[in-house]
Amino acid sequence: MEAKLLVLKPAKIFGDPDELANFRFANGRGFPTSYQRFATQYGWGRSLGNYLVYIPASPHYCDSWQQARAAVKSTYIDDLDEYEGFFSAQHVCLMARMECFAKSESGTYLFWDIESRPSQDEFDIYAFDFREEPFLIGRSLDEVWLKLTRESDATAALRAAPRQAVFEGFDSIS
């Protein structure tokens, strides 16, 4: 089921169509369908009043998916040995497979598990703030938005009230 967000202000920056269609992760899989639809339909902005979904942009702005991905990897993922003893071995293995694509303004990241296959063209999505273990929040971006806009296991795990199903587009990307 496709989640519909009320657009408060349209975005002026949208996902790079070539990058969305042709990018491949190390395992050969491309971007999930729900993410591609979001990046082309909504674009760069604030979702649910809290989440910034990084989109592939050209040129590579610091808030583009390409730059955000590299920054999160170099800061949190490149040296997973630091997490041994803090997180379970299972969660450290999961972290090695995770690709960041969004961040809440309150500090929680959304990651894809690129080795998961909940359906042919989607990845499992985890919420993670690097203080507590990753939490499976949904099996598509649409499911994540639906769960975060009503009382659910996702809002309970994040200790958050349901959010409004809104999108506020940005005029530029830095």
C-alpha positions in Angstrom: 0.0 0.0 0.0 1.4 3.4 -1.0 1.5 6.0 1.8 0.1 9.4 0.8 1.6 12.5 2.4 -0.2 15.8 2.4 2.2 18.2 0.6 2.4 21.5 2.6 4.9 22.9 0.2 6.2 21.3 -3.0 9.9 20.5 -3.3 12.0 22.1 -5.9 14.7 19.4 -5.9 14.0 15.8 -6.9 16.0 12.6 -7.1 18.3 12.3 -10.1 16.4 9.9 -12.4 19.6 8.4 -13.9 21.0 7.7 -10.4 17.7 6.3 -9.2 17.4 3.9 -12.2 21.1 2.8 -12.5 22.7 2.8 -9.1 23.6 -0.6 -7.8 24.7 -1.6 -4.3 27.7 -4.1 -4.0 25.2 -7.0 -4.1 23.8 -5.8 -7.5 20.5 -4.6 -6.2 19.1 -1.1 -6.9 17.1 1.3 -4.9 13.8 0.1 -3.5 10.7 0.9 -5.4 9.1 2.9 -2.6 12.2 5.0 -2.2 12.4 5.7 -6.0 8.7 6.7 -6.0 9.3 9.0 -3.0 12.4 10.7 -4.5 10.6 11.4 -7.8 7.1 12.3 -6.3 8.0 14.2 -3.2 11.8 15.1 -3.5 14.0 16.8 -1.0 12.2 18.0 2.1 10.9 17.1 5.6 8.6 14.2 6.0 6.2 13.7 8.9 7.5 17.0 10.3 10.8 15.2 11.3 12.5 13.0 8.7 14.9 14.1 6.0 15.0 11.4 3.3 18.3 11.9 1.4 17.8 11.7 -2.4 20.4 11.1 -5.1 21.2 14.6 -6.4 23.6 15.9 -9.1 25.9 17.6 -8.5 26.7 15.8 -5.2 25.5 18.2 -2.6 26.4 17.5 1.1 22.7 16.7 1.8 22.5 14.4 -1.2 22.1 10.7 -0.6 25.6 10.1 -1.9 27.3 12.5 0.5 25.1 11.5 3.5 25.8 7.8 2.9 29.5 8.4 2.8 29.4 10.6 6.0 27.4 8.0 8.0 29.6 5.2 6.8 32.8 7.0 7.7 31.5 8.1 11.1 29.6 5.1 12.3 30.0 2.0 10.1 33.6 1.8 8.8 35.0 0.6 12.1 32.5 -1.9 13.4 35.0 -3.3 15.9 34.2 -0.3 18.1 30.7 -1.8 18.7 31.8 -5.3 19.8 30.7 -5.9 23.3 28.2 -2.9 23.1 25.9 -4.5 20.5 25.3 -8.2 20.0 27.3 -9.9 17.2 24.0 -10.3 15.3 23.5 -6.6 15.3 27.1 -5.8 14.4 26.6 -8.1 11.3 23.4 -6.3 10.5 25.2 -2.9 10.8 27.7 -4.1 8.2 24.8 -4.6 5.7 23.0 -1.3 6.4 22.8 1.7 4.1 21.6 5.0 5.5 18.9 6.9 3.5 17.2 9.1 6.0 17.6 10.8 9.4 15.2 12.3 11.8 15.8 15.7 13.2 15.8 14.1 16.6 18.9 11.9 15.6 17.4 8.6 14.6 18.7 7.2 11.2 16.7 5.0 8.9 18.8 2.3 7.2 18.1 -0.4 4.6 19.3 -3.9 5.2 20.5 -4.4 1.6 20.7 -8.2 2.0 17.1 -8.5 3.1 14.3 -9.3 0.6 10.9 -8.7 2.1 9.7 -8.4 -1.5 11.3 -8.5 -4.9 12.0 -4.7 -5.0 12.3 -3.6 -1.3 14.6 -3.8 1.7 13.8 -4.1 5.4 14.2 -0.7 7.0 15.7 -0.3 10.5 15.6 2.7 12.8 18.9 3.2 14.7 20.4 6.0 16.8 23.7 4.2 17.7 22.7 4.2 21.4 20.2 1.3 21.3 20.0 -1.7 19.0 18.6 -1.3 15.5 14.8 -1.8 15.3 13.0 -3.3 12.3 10.6 -0.5 11.5 9.1 -1.6 8.2 9.6 -3.5 5.0 9.2 -0.5 2.7 9.2 3.3 3.0 5.4 3.3 2.6 5.0 0.9 5.5 7.4 3.0 7.7 5.3 6.2 7.0 2.1 4.3 7.8 3.5 3.0 11.1 4.9 6.3 12.2 1.5 8.1 11.6 -0.5 5.9 14.0 0.0 4.0 17.2 2.2 1.1 16.3 5.2 -1.0 17.3 7.4 1.6 15.6 6.1 4.6 17.5 6.3 2.6 20.8 10.0 1.6 20.0 10.9 5.2 19.2 9.0 6.4 22.2 7.2 8.9 20.0 3.6 10.0 19.4 2.2 9.4 15.9 3.3 12.0 13.4 1.3 13.9 10.9 1.3 12.4 7.3 2.8 15.6 5.8 5.6 16.6 3.5 7.3 20.0 3.4 9.5 20.5 0.3 12.7 22.5 0.3 13.7 25.0 -2.3 17.3 24.0 -2.4 19.8 21.3 -1.3 23.1 22.3 0.2 
